[in-house]
Each structure stands twice: as C-alpha cells, then as structure tokens.
Amino acid sequence: MVNFDNFQDHNVLEDLDSECKLILFFGNFHQDMGSVEEALGSYLNKQSEKWIKITYDCCIEFLNDHTKTQTDKELFVMDNTQIYFHYIEMTPLEWIEYVTHRIEERLK
C-alpha cells in the first residue's frame, strides 16, 4: 500500500485531479491483496485522516459526476482495480458507494 504521507512533495499529490487520486486509491485493490475488505481496512487504518478525507471527496465527486454515464463509471472502476465484482456480489458503483460509506464511518 502506498502511504501518501511518505511522499516528499505533497503538493504534487494534492494537485492531481480527482480521477488520478482515485486511480492511486484503486491501486490498493490488486491481485496480491488478501481480500477487498482486508485491503480497504488496511487503507483506512494506515492512511492519515487527511488522505482518507481526500479519497472520500474524490469518491463523492466521482459518484455525483453527471458528465459520465453509469457504464463509463463502472468501466473506469473495473479498468483501475483488480476486483472480481461478481465474487463480492457488488457492481463497481455499488462498491464505490460501499467504500464511501465505510470512509464516512471512519471519519466520524
């Protein structure tokens, strides 16, 4: 997992657009992870509150983006994660909504 707080130049990361930040977040969900839930739990436990909030804001912006179709959004998630959505019994957008909910709980 990438710990964003270890980057020397935080301005580079902060200046990325929301989709780039989501791609960095999605990088935590790959073939070597134990499970999707373990990877998400690890991310929420190891990242700083600042980066978790940034991830939350990017997820909300992504879900509320009316310039993309639902299909485009699902393809974006599938193209940038290695999650077998059929196995976790969620669509990519349901998963993003679940992640958003988990982050909300973590930020309380």
N, CA, C and O atoms as CSV, one atom per row, in Angstrom:
chain,resi,resn,atom,element,x,y,z
A,1,MET,N,N,0.841,-1.172,0.000
A,1,MET,CA,C,0.000,0.000,0.000
A,1,MET,C,C,0.887,1.237,0.000
A,1,MET,O,O,1.905,1.292,0.691
A,2,VAL,N,N,0.490,2.207,-0.773
A,2,VAL,CA,C,1.187,3.481,-0.823
A,2,VAL,C,C,0.719,4.326,0.348
A,2,VAL,O,O,-0.479,4.559,0.514
A,3,ASN,N,N,1.657,4.783,1.156
A,3,ASN,CA,C,1.318,5.715,2.231
A,3,ASN,C,C,1.591,7.116,1.701
A,3,ASN,O,O,2.744,7.518,1.547
A,4,PHE,N,N,0.532,7.844,1.427
A,4,PHE,CA,C,0.667,9.154,0.802
A,4,PHE,C,C,1.416,10.145,1.678
A,4,PHE,O,O,1.987,11.105,1.161
A,5,ASP,N,N,1.428,9.943,2.965
A,5,ASP,CA,C,2.140,10.862,3.846
A,5,ASP,C,C,3.652,10.733,3.714
A,5,ASP,O,O,4.381,11.610,4.178
A,6,ASN,N,N,4.143,9.660,3.093
A,6,ASN,CA,C,5.575,9.474,2.916
A,6,ASN,C,C,6.134,10.213,1.704
A,6,ASN,O,O,7.352,10.290,1.542
A,7,PHE,N,N,5.270,10.754,0.854
A,7,PHE,CA,C,5.737,11.475,-0.313
A,7,PHE,C,C,6.429,12.763,0.125
A,7,PHE,O,O,5.943,13.475,1.004
A,8,GLN,N,N,7.563,13.049,-0.499
A,8,GLN,CA,C,8.311,14.253,-0.158
A,8,GLN,C,C,7.566,15.518,-0.556
A,8,GLN,O,O,7.559,16.498,0.188
A,9,ASP,N,N,6.945,15.498,-1.722
A,9,ASP,CA,C,6.287,16.695,-2.227
A,9,ASP,C,C,4.775,16.478,-2.237
A,9,ASP,O,O,4.214,15.984,-3.214
A,10,HIS,N,N,4.133,16.851,-1.148
A,10,HIS,CA,C,2.687,16.661,-1.030
A,10,HIS,C,C,1.923,17.483,-2.056
A,10,HIS,O,O,0.820,17.105,-2.451
A,11,ASN,N,N,2.492,18.600,-2.493
A,11,ASN,CA,C,1.787,19.453,-3.452
A,11,ASN,C,C,1.526,18.714,-4.762
A,11,ASN,O,O,0.498,18.935,-5.402
A,12,VAL,N,N,2.447,17.839,-5.166
A,12,VAL,CA,C,2.257,17.071,-6.401
A,12,VAL,C,C,1.014,16.213,-6.278
A,12,VAL,O,O,0.189,16.188,-7.192
A,13,LEU,N,N,0.862,15.511,-5.167
A,13,LEU,CA,C,-0.309,14.660,-4.967
A,13,LEU,C,C,-1.580,15.481,-4.828
A,13,LEU,O,O,-2.615,15.133,-5.395
A,14,GLU,N,N,-1.502,16.558,-4.085
A,14,GLU,CA,C,-2.692,17.377,-3.863
A,14,GLU,C,C,-3.176,18.039,-5.145
A,14,GLU,O,O,-4.366,18.322,-5.288
A,15,ASP,N,N,-2.259,18.286,-6.080
A,15,ASP,CA,C,-2.625,18.944,-7.333
A,15,ASP,C,C,-3.224,17.994,-8.369
A,15,ASP,O,O,-3.723,18.444,-9.400
A,16,LEU,N,N,-3.182,16.705,-8.113
A,16,LEU,CA,C,-3.768,15.749,-9.046
A,16,LEU,C,C,-5.276,15.921,-9.091
A,16,LEU,O,O,-5.890,16.295,-8.092
A,17,ASP,N,N,-5.878,15.651,-10.245
A,17,ASP,CA,C,-7.335,15.727,-10.298
A,17,ASP,C,C,-7.935,14.510,-9.582
A,17,ASP,O,O,-7.227,13.562,-9.241
A,18,SER,N,N,-9.234,14.560,-9.365
A,18,SER,CA,C,-9.922,13.523,-8.592
A,18,SER,C,C,-9.763,12.137,-9.197
A,18,SER,O,O,-9.588,11.162,-8.466
A,19,GLU,N,N,-9.822,12.034,-10.515
A,19,GLU,CA,C,-9.696,10.705,-11.132
A,19,GLU,C,C,-8.310,10.129,-10.904
A,19,GLU,O,O,-8.178,8.927,-10.676
A,20,CYS,N,N,-7.273,10.956,-10.961
A,20,CYS,CA,C,-5.919,10.460,-10.698
A,20,CYS,C,C,-5.785,9.996,-9.249
A,20,CYS,O,O,-5.153,8.975,-8.977
A,21,LYS,N,N,-6.379,10.746,-8.322
A,21,LYS,CA,C,-6.336,10.341,-6.915
A,21,LYS,C,C,-7.097,9.032,-6.714
A,21,LYS,O,O,-6.678,8.185,-5.926
A,22,LEU,N,N,-8.213,8.866,-7.423
A,22,LEU,CA,C,-8.945,7.597,-7.322
A,22,LEU,C,C,-8.116,6.445,-7.860
A,22,LEU,O,O,-8.128,5.354,-7.290
A,23,ILE,N,N,-7.396,6.674,-8.949
A,23,ILE,CA,C,-6.546,5.616,-9.501
A,23,ILE,C,C,-5.484,5.217,-8.477
A,23,ILE,O,O,-5.199,4.030,-8.317
A,24,LEU,N,N,-4.894,6.198,-7.780
A,24,LEU,CA,C,-3.926,5.868,-6.728
A,24,LEU,C,C,-4.585,5.039,-5.633
A,24,LEU,O,O,-4.002,4.064,-5.159
A,25,PHE,N,N,-5.794,5.417,-5.228
A,25,PHE,CA,C,-6.536,4.655,-4.227
A,25,PHE,C,C,-6.852,3.252,-4.739
A,25,PHE,O,O,-6.674,2.272,-4.015
A,26,PHE,N,N,-7.320,3.152,-5.983
A,26,PHE,CA,C,-7.678,1.858,-6.563
A,26,PHE,C,C,-6.479,0.916,-6.625
A,26,PHE,O,O,-6.650,-0.303,-6.636
A,27,GLY,N,N,-5.272,1.470,-6.666
A,27,GLY,CA,C,-4.067,0.641,-6.695
A,27,GLY,C,C,-3.935,-0.272,-5.491
A,27,GLY,O,O,-3.146,-1.216,-5.519
A,28,ASN,N,N,-4.689,-0.010,-4.435
A,28,ASN,CA,C,-4.672,-0.868,-3.250
A,28,ASN,C,C,-5.452,-2.166,-3.471
A,28,ASN,O,O,-5.376,-3.085,-2.656
A,29,PHE,N,N,-6.190,-2.237,-4.557
A,29,PHE,CA,C,-7.054,-3.394,-4.812
A,29,PHE,C,C,-6.503,-4.142,-6.023
A,29,PHE,O,O,-6.893,-3.897,-7.165
A,30,HIS,N,N,-5.582,-5.065,-5.734
A,30,HIS,CA,C,-4.849,-5.779,-6.773
A,30,HIS,C,C,-4.836,-7.272,-6.466
A,30,HIS,O,O,-5.372,-7.718,-5.451
A,31,GLN,N,N,-4.220,-8.028,-7.352
A,31,GLN,CA,C,-4.269,-9.486,-7.234
A,31,GLN,C,C,-3.547,-10.032,-6.005
A,31,GLN,O,O,-3.804,-11.171,-5.614
A,32,ASP,N,N,-2.659,-9.269,-5.385
A,32,ASP,CA,C,-1.918,-9.757,-4.229
A,32,ASP,C,C,-2.581,-9.423,-2.893
A,32,ASP,O,O,-2.061,-9.781,-1.835
A,33,MET,N,N,-3.718,-8.744,-2.938
A,33,MET,CA,C,-4.404,-8.416,-1.679
A,33,MET,C,C,-5.060,-9.667,-1.124
A,33,MET,O,O,-5.404,-10.581,-1.874
A,34,GLY,N,N,-5.231,-9.706,0.174
A,34,GLY,CA,C,-5.910,-10.848,0.779
A,34,GLY,C,C,-7.359,-10.903,0.340
A,34,GLY,O,O,-7.819,-11.915,-0.188
A,35,SER,N,N,-8.073,-9.819,0.559
A,35,SER,CA,C,-9.457,-9.680,0.128
A,35,SER,C,C,-9.729,-8.197,-0.051
A,35,SER,O,O,-8.952,-7.353,0.396
A,36,VAL,N,N,-10.822,-7.893,-0.698
A,36,VAL,CA,C,-11.192,-6.498,-0.894
A,36,VAL,C,C,-11.412,-5.831,0.459
A,36,VAL,O,O,-10.971,-4.703,0.678
A,37,GLU,N,N,-12.087,-6.522,1.356
A,37,GLU,CA,C,-12.371,-5.968,2.680
A,37,GLU,C,C,-11.084,-5.742,3.473
A,37,GLU,O,O,-10.943,-4.721,4.147
A,38,GLU,N,N,-10.141,-6.692,3.395
A,38,GLU,CA,C,-8.859,-6.524,4.093
A,38,GLU,C,C,-8.086,-5.339,3.534
A,38,GLU,O,O,-7.509,-4.560,4.293
A,39,ALA,N,N,-8.069,-5.199,2.218
A,39,ALA,CA,C,-7.348,-4.087,1.599
A,39,ALA,C,C,-7.955,-2.746,1.997
A,39,ALA,O,O,-7.227,-1.796,2.283
A,40,LEU,N,N,-9.270,-2.666,2.017
A,40,LEU,CA,C,-9.936,-1.431,2.425
A,40,LEU,C,C,-9.665,-1.141,3.899
A,40,LEU,O,O,-9.362,-0.005,4.263
A,41,GLY,N,N,-9.771,-2.149,4.732
A,41,GLY,CA,C,-9.481,-1.976,6.159
A,41,GLY,C,C,-8.058,-1.512,6.399
A,41,GLY,O,O,-7.815,-0.636,7.229
A,42,SER,N,N,-7.126,-2.095,5.677
A,42,SER,CA,C,-5.724,-1.698,5.804
A,42,SER,C,C,-5.536,-0.245,5.388
A,42,SER,O,O,-4.839,0.513,6.062
A,43,TYR,N,N,-6.155,0.141,4.285
A,43,TYR,CA,C,-6.070,1.529,3.819
A,43,TYR,C,C,-6.625,2.475,4.876
A,43,TYR,O,O,-5.998,3.484,5.196
A,44,LEU,N,N,-7.789,2.156,5.415
A,44,LEU,CA,C,-8.431,3.035,6.394
A,44,LEU,C,C,-7.665,3.095,7.715
A,44,LEU,O,O,-7.753,4.091,8.433
A,45,ASN,N,N,-6.925,2.054,8.039
A,45,ASN,CA,C,-6.153,2.033,9.282
A,45,ASN,C,C,-4.782,2.677,9.148
A,45,ASN,O,O,-4.237,3.176,10.132
A,46,LYS,N,N,-4.218,2.673,7.947
A,46,LYS,CA,C,-2.835,3.128,7.778
A,46,LYS,C,C,-2.690,4.523,7.187
A,46,LYS,O,O,-1.657,5.166,7.378
A,47,GLN,N,N,-3.689,4.998,6.482
A,47,GLN,CA,C,-3.578,6.328,5.891
A,47,GLN,C,C,-3.951,7.387,6.913
A,47,GLN,O,O,-4.685,7.127,7.866
A,48,SER,N,N,-3.433,8.578,6.697
A,48,SER,CA,C,-3.773,9.685,7.583
A,48,SER,C,C,-5.212,10.128,7.311
A,48,SER,O,O,-5.776,9.861,6.249
A,49,GLU,N,N,-5.774,10.797,8.281
A,49,GLU,CA,C,-7.134,11.327,8.158
A,49,GLU,C,C,-7.240,12.235,6.927
A,49,GLU,O,O,-8.254,12.236,6.230
A,50,LYS,N,N,-6.187,12.999,6.676
A,50,LYS,CA,C,-6.168,13.928,5.535
A,50,LYS,C,C,-6.396,13.180,4.223
A,50,LYS,O,O,-7.231,13.580,3.411
A,51,TRP,N,N,-5.646,12.085,4.019
A,51,TRP,CA,C,-5.759,11.366,2.744
A,51,TRP,C,C,-7.044,10.554,2.661
A,51,TRP,O,O,-7.582,10.348,1.573
A,52,ILE,N,N,-7.524,10.105,3.782
A,52,ILE,CA,C,-8.809,9.407,3.773
A,52,ILE,C,C,-9.913,10.385,3.383
A,52,ILE,O,O,-10.814,10.030,2.623
A,53,LYS,N,N,-9.851,11.598,3.890
A,53,LYS,CA,C,-10.835,12.630,3.535
A,53,LYS,C,C,-10.720,12.984,2.053
A,53,LYS,O,O,-11.736,13.182,1.387
A,54,ILE,N,N,-9.511,13.065,1.537
A,54,ILE,CA,C,-9.315,13.340,0.105
A,54,ILE,C,C,-9.934,12.215,-0.721
A,54,ILE,O,O,-10.602,12.473,-1.723
A,55,THR,N,N,-9.714,10.974,-0.304
A,55,THR,CA,C,-10.301,9.836,-1.015
A,55,THR,C,C,-11.822,9.911,-0.970
A,55,THR,O,O,-12.489,9.674,-1.978
A,56,TYR,N,N,-12.364,10.236,0.184
A,56,TYR,CA,C,-13.814,10.379,0.334
A,56,TYR,C,C,-14.348,11.444,-0.632
A,56,TYR,O,O,-15.320,11.208,-1.349
A,57,ASP,N,N,-13.713,12.600,-0.642
A,57,ASP,CA,C,-14.156,13.685,-1.523
A,57,ASP,C,C,-14.102,13.272,-2.994
A,57,ASP,O,O,-14.991,13.620,-3.771
A,58,CYS,N,N,-13.065,12.535,-3.373
A,58,CYS,CA,C,-12.940,12.059,-4.758
A,58,CYS,C,C,-14.050,11.056,-5.090
A,58,CYS,O,O,-14.606,11.090,-6.188
A,59,CYS,N,N,-14.371,10.175,-4.156
A,59,CYS,CA,C,-15.452,9.207,-4.382
A,59,CYS,C,C,-16.783,9.926,-4.563
A,59,CYS,O,O,-17.549,9.599,-5.469
A,60,ILE,N,N,-17.058,10.899,-3.707
A,60,ILE,CA,C,-18.314,11.656,-3.805
A,60,ILE,C,C,-18.367,12.399,-5.135
A,60,ILE,O,O,-19.392,12.379,-5.816
A,61,GLU,N,N,-17.282,13.046,-5.504
A,61,GLU,CA,C,-17.249,13.772,-6.776
A,61,GLU,C,C,-17.478,12.817,-7.947
A,61,GLU,O,O,-18.208,13.136,-8.886
A,62,PHE,N,N,-16.850,11.648,-7.880
A,62,PHE,CA,C,-16.996,10.644,-8.932
A,62,PHE,C,C,-18.445,10.168,-9.031
A,62,PHE,O,O,-19.005,10.100,-10.126
A,63,LEU,N,N,-19.044,9.844,-7.903
A,63,LEU,CA,C,-20.428,9.358,-7.907
A,63,LEU,C,C,-21.408,10.421,-8.402
A,63,LEU,O,O,-22.408,10.096,-9.042
A,64,ASN,N,N,-21.125,11.673,-8.111
A,64,ASN,CA,C,-22.031,12.766,-8.481
A,64,ASN,C,C,-21.727,13.387,-9.835
A,64,ASN,O,O,-22.392,14.341,-10.240
A,65,ASP,N,N,-20.740,12.864,-10.535
A,65,ASP,CA,C,-20.350,13.410,-11.837
A,65,ASP,C,C,-21.411,13.048,-12.879
A,65,ASP,O,O,-21.565,11.883,-13.244
A,66,HIS,N,N,-22.124,14.044,-13.343
A,66,HIS,CA,C,-23.188,13.811,-14.318
A,66,HIS,C,C,-22.696,13.897,-15.763
A,66,HIS,O,O,-23.493,13.786,-16.695
A,67,THR,N,N,-21.397,14.092,-15.953
A,67,THR,CA,C,-20.856,14.124,-17.320
A,67,THR,C,C,-20.511,12.724,-17.811
A,67,THR,O,O,-20.238,12.533,-18.996
A,68,LYS,N,N,-20.521,11.736,-16.903
A,68,LYS,CA,C,-20.210,10.355,-17.273
A,68,LYS,C,C,-21.447,9.483,-17.065
A,68,LYS,O,O,-22.225,9.693,-16.134
A,69,THR,N,N,-21.606,8.523,-17.933
A,69,THR,CA,C,-22.696,7.567,-17.781
A,69,THR,C,C,-22.343,6.559,-16.693
A,69,THR,O,O,-21.188,6.442,-16.284
A,70,GLN,N,N,-23.343,5.846,-16.241
A,70,GLN,CA,C,-23.106,4.788,-15.260
A,70,GLN,C,C,-22.140,3.750,-15.834
A,70,GLN,O,O,-21.254,3.261,-15.133
A,71,THR,N,N,-22.314,3.424,-17.093
A,71,THR,CA,C,-21.428,2.445,-17.736
A,71,THR,C,C,-19.995,2.953,-17.762
A,71,THR,O,O,-19.068,2.197,-17.472
A,72,ASP,N,N,-19.798,4.232,-18.108
A,72,ASP,CA,C,-18.449,4.810,-18.122
A,72,ASP,C,C,-17.808,4.744,-16.738
A,72,ASP,O,O,-16.626,4.427,-16.608
A,73,LYS,N,N,-18.589,5.042,-15.719
A,73,LYS,CA,C,-18.075,4.996,-14.352
A,73,LYS,C,C,-17.689,3.568,-13.962
A,73,LYS,O,O,-16.638,3.339,-13.363
A,74,GLU,N,N,-18.549,2.620,-14.310
A,74,GLU,CA,C,-18.250,1.224,-13.961
A,74,GLU,C,C,-17.003,0.739,-14.687
A,74,GLU,O,O,-16.178,0.039,-14.101
A,75,LEU,N,N,-16.860,1.103,-15.948
A,75,LEU,CA,C,-15.667,0.722,-16.697
A,75,LEU,C,C,-14.417,1.349,-16.094
A,75,LEU,O,O,-13.374,0.698,-16.022
A,76,PHE,N,N,-14.506,2.600,-15.661
A,76,PHE,CA,C,-13.367,3.268,-15.032
A,76,PHE,C,C,-12.925,2.501,-13.790
A,76,PHE,O,O,-11.731,2.272,-13.598
A,77,VAL,N,N,-13.871,2.106,-12.951
A,77,VAL,CA,C,-13.530,1.362,-11.742
A,77,VAL,C,C,-12.941,0.004,-12.108
A,77,VAL,O,O,-11.919,-0.393,-11.549
A,78,MET,N,N,-13.561,-0.703,-13.024
A,78,MET,CA,C,-13.073,-2.032,-13.413
A,78,MET,C,C,-11.692,-1.955,-14.049
A,78,MET,O,O,-10.861,-2.836,-13.829
A,79,ASP,N,N,-11.439,-0.915,-14.835
A,79,ASP,CA,C,-10.144,-0.767,-15.506
A,79,ASP,C,C,-9.014,-0.417,-14.545
A,79,ASP,O,O,-7.844,-0.629,-14.864
A,80,ASN,N,N,-9.347,0.112,-13.379
A,80,ASN,CA,C,-8.315,0.602,-12.470
A,80,ASN,C,C,-8.218,-0.169,-11.161
A,80,ASN,O,O,-7.472,0.221,-10.262
A,81,THR,N,N,-8.966,-1.257,-11.051
A,81,THR,CA,C,-8.855,-2.155,-9.899
A,81,THR,C,C,-8.703,-3.572,-10.437
A,81,THR,O,O,-8.922,-3.836,-11.619
A,82,GLN,N,N,-8.332,-4.454,-9.558
A,82,GLN,CA,C,-8.310,-5.875,-9.906
A,82,GLN,C,C,-9.268,-6.609,-8.972
A,82,GLN,O,O,-8.898,-7.553,-8.273
A,83,ILE,N,N,-10.493,-6.144,-8.990
A,83,ILE,CA,C,-11.539,-6.719,-8.149
A,83,ILE,C,C,-12.465,-7.545,-9.025
A,83,ILE,O,O,-12.908,-7.095,-10.083
A,84,TYR,N,N,-12.749,-8.746,-8.577
A,84,TYR,CA,C,-13.718,-9.591,-9.267
A,84,TYR,C,C,-15.083,-9.279,-8.652
A,84,TYR,O,O,-15.477,-9.863,-7.642
A,85,PHE,N,N,-15.786,-8.353,-9.279
A,85,PHE,CA,C,-17.020,-7.823,-8.703
A,85,PHE,C,C,-18.106,-8.881,-8.562
A,85,PHE,O,O,-18.919,-8.810,-7.641
A,86,HIS,N,N,-18.130,-9.841,-9.443
A,86,HIS,CA,C,-19.111,-10.919,-9.314
A,86,HIS,C,C,-18.908,-11.663,-7.992
A,86,HIS,O,O,-19.876,-12.040,-7.331
A,87,TYR,N,N,-17.661,-11.867,-7.617
A,87,TYR,CA,C,-17.342,-12.587,-6.379
A,87,TYR,C,C,-17.814,-11.816,-5.147
A,87,TYR,O,O,-18.343,-12.415,-4.211
A,88,ILE,N,N,-17.628,-10.488,-5.138
A,88,ILE,CA,C,-18.034,-9.711,-3.961
A,88,ILE,C,C,-19.506,-9.318,-4.027
A,88,ILE,O,O,-20.017,-8.639,-3.136
A,89,GLU,N,N,-20.180,-9.748,-5.083
A,89,GLU,CA,C,-21.618,-9.545,-5.266
A,89,GLU,C,C,-22.021,-8.076,-5.200
A,89,GLU,O,O,-23.023,-7.709,-4.586
A,90,MET,N,N,-21.207,-7.250,-5.853
A,90,MET,CA,C,-21.494,-5.820,-5.986
A,90,MET,C,C,-21.105,-5.382,-7.389
A,90,MET,O,O,-20.203,-5.948,-8.006
A,91,THR,N,N,-21.795,-4.372,-7.877
A,91,THR,CA,C,-21.341,-3.742,-9.110
A,91,THR,C,C,-20.225,-2.775,-8.726
A,91,THR,O,O,-20.082,-2.444,-7.549
A,92,PRO,N,N,-19.437,-2.320,-9.686
A,92,PRO,CA,C,-18.396,-1.341,-9.350
A,92,PRO,C,C,-18.943,-0.094,-8.655
A,92,PRO,O,O,-18.311,0.419,-7.731
A,93,LEU,N,N,-20.100,0.400,-9.078
A,93,LEU,CA,C,-20.648,1.591,-8.433
A,93,LEU,C,C,-21.186,1.291,-7.038
A,93,LEU,O,O,-21.081,2.124,-6.138
A,94,GLU,N,N,-21.757,0.111,-6.857
A,94,GLU,CA,C,-22.179,-0.279,-5.511
A,94,GLU,C,C,-20.966,-0.356,-4.588
A,94,GLU,O,O,-21.042,0.014,-3.416
A,95,TRP,N,N,-19.848,-0.842,-5.128
A,95,TRP,CA,C,-18.624,-0.937,-4.333
A,95,TRP,C,C,-18.126,0.456,-3.943
A,95,TRP,O,O,-17.738,0.670,-2.794
A,96,ILE,N,N,-18.132,1.404,-4.883
A,96,ILE,CA,C,-17.715,2.777,-4.566
A,96,ILE,C,C,-18.643,3.368,-3.506
A,96,ILE,O,O,-18.179,4.048,-2.591
A,97,GLU,N,N,-19.921,3.122,-3.617
A,97,GLU,CA,C,-20.859,3.604,-2.606
A,97,GLU,C,C,-20.559,2.963,-1.245
A,97,GLU,O,O,-20.624,3.631,-0.213
A,98,TYR,N,N,-20.234,1.679,-1.250
A,98,TYR,CA,C,-19.867,0.979,-0.013
A,98,TYR,C,C,-18.594,1.588,0.578
A,98,TYR,O,O,-18.527,1.852,1.779
A,99,VAL,N,N,-17.591,1.808,-0.264
A,99,VAL,CA,C,-16.333,2.413,0.183
A,99,VAL,C,C,-16.612,3.783,0.799
A,99,VAL,O,O,-16.081,4.112,1.859
A,100,THR,N,N,-17.437,4.569,0.137
A,100,THR,CA,C,-17.782,5.901,0.630
A,100,THR,C,C,-18.427,5.808,2.009
A,100,THR,O,O,-18.107,6.588,2.907
A,101,HIS,N,N,-19.328,4.857,2.169
A,101,HIS,CA,C,-19.976,4.656,3.468
A,101,HIS,C,C,-18.952,4.254,4.535
A,101,HIS,O,O,-18.986,4.769,5.652
A,102,ARG,N,N,-18.054,3.346,4.196
A,102,ARG,CA,C,-17.013,2.914,5.153
A,102,ARG,C,C,-16.117,4.076,5.548
A,102,ARG,O,O,-15.729,4.200,6.709
A,103,ILE,N,N,-15.786,4.930,4.580
A,103,ILE,CA,C,-14.954,6.096,4.881
A,103,ILE,C,C,-15.707,7.062,5.784
A,103,ILE,O,O,-15.131,7.613,6.721
A,104,GLU,N,N,-16.995,7.271,5.506
A,104,GLU,CA,C,-17.811,8.142,6.373
A,104,GLU,C,C,-17.768,7.646,7.808
A,104,GLU,O,O,-17.609,8.433,8.741
A,105,GLU,N,N,-17.910,6.331,7.982
A,105,GLU,CA,C,-17.862,5.744,9.319
A,105,GLU,C,C,-16.494,5.967,9.969
A,105,GLU,O,O,-16.408,6.250,11.164
A,106,ARG,N,N,-15.449,5.841,9.191
A,106,ARG,CA,C,-14.076,6.019,9.700
A,106,ARG,C,C,-13.828,7.468,10.106
A,106,ARG,O,O,-13.111,7.724,11.073
A,107,LEU,N,N,-14.411,8.414,9.380
A,107,LEU,CA,C,-14.171,9.834,9.643
A,107,LEU,C,C,-14.985,10.375,10.812
A,107,LEU,O,O,-14.724,11.480,11.288
A,108,LYS,N,N,-15.972,9.605,11.281
A,108,LYS,CA,C,-16.808,10.086,12.408
A,108,LYS,C,C,-16.021,10.095,13.700
A,108,LYS,O,O,-16.554,10.466,14.746
